[in-house]
Amino acid sequence: MPETDGDDLSDLPPSAKLVFKVLEYDGPLTQKGIVEESMLSARTVRYALERLEDIGVVEEDVYFADARQNLYEIDKPDCDGDCEAAASAD
């Protein structure tokens, strides 16, 4: 049986779980935005993002408003026709 995001997240440090929740509630953010929302240090946020990217639950994209920064968001799994059912379950 494949591991779910919940199983992977349970093994992460509290800072990574907090960063995940910040991204879950506040949507795509830059690292600076995550630092401001989570009140964690920039170094802690960088480490948390690395851990979240390692397990494949967060993806990094270009932040077009300032190309020197990256935009981070939760990597949503692909739906096989059950997207409506999954959305209504939330």
N, C-alpha and C positions, 0 to 999 in steps of 0.2 A: 504494500500500500504506500503511495507517495506521501511525503510529508506535506503538511499544510503550512500556511504562513504562520498560524498560531503556534504550531510545534516549533518552528524555527525561531520565532520571536521569544518564546519562553526561555531559550538558552542565552539570550542577549543580556548585557548589563542594563540596569535601570535607565541610564542616560539614552541608550539606543531606543528603548521602549518609549521614552518620553518624546524623542524626536519623531518617532513613527506616529504617535498620537497627535503631535502638533501638525504634521503633514496631513494626517487623516482629517482633522477638523478645519484647518486653515487653508488647505489646498496647496498648490505649487508655491514654493518659497525659495528664495535665495538662501545661501548659508547665513548671511547677515540677518535675514528675516527670521530664520530659525533661532538664531542666537537671541534676538530680541523677544520672540514669543516664548521660548523655553527658559530664558534667563540662565542658560548654561554658558560656559566659556566657549570661545571660538574653537579652541583646541579640542574640547570635549565633543562639540558638535561635529567637527571633522572626523573624529574617531568613530562616533556613532554612525555617521553617514557611510563611512567605509564598511562598517560591519553590516549595515542594512543593505548596501549594494552587494556585498559578498554573498548574502543569502537570497538576493534577487527580489527583494520587496520594494526597493526604491530605485528609481531611474534618474539619471542626470541628463539634462538637456541644456541647450544654449539659451541664455537669458538675453533676448533681443534688445531690451532697453539699455543694457550695458554688457557688451560681449566679454568683458573681463570677468564676469560672474557666471555661475551656473545656476540653473533652476532645478530644484529637486521636487519630485512628486512620487506618490505611491504608485508602484507598477501594478495596474489592474490586470487580473487574469483574463484571458480571452474566454468569451462565453460561447457555448455550442448551442445557441438557440434558447438558452434558459436565462438570458440577461434580464428579461422582465420579471421572472420569478425571483431571481437573486436580488433585484432592486426592490421588489415589494417586501422581501424578507427583512430588509434593513429597516 
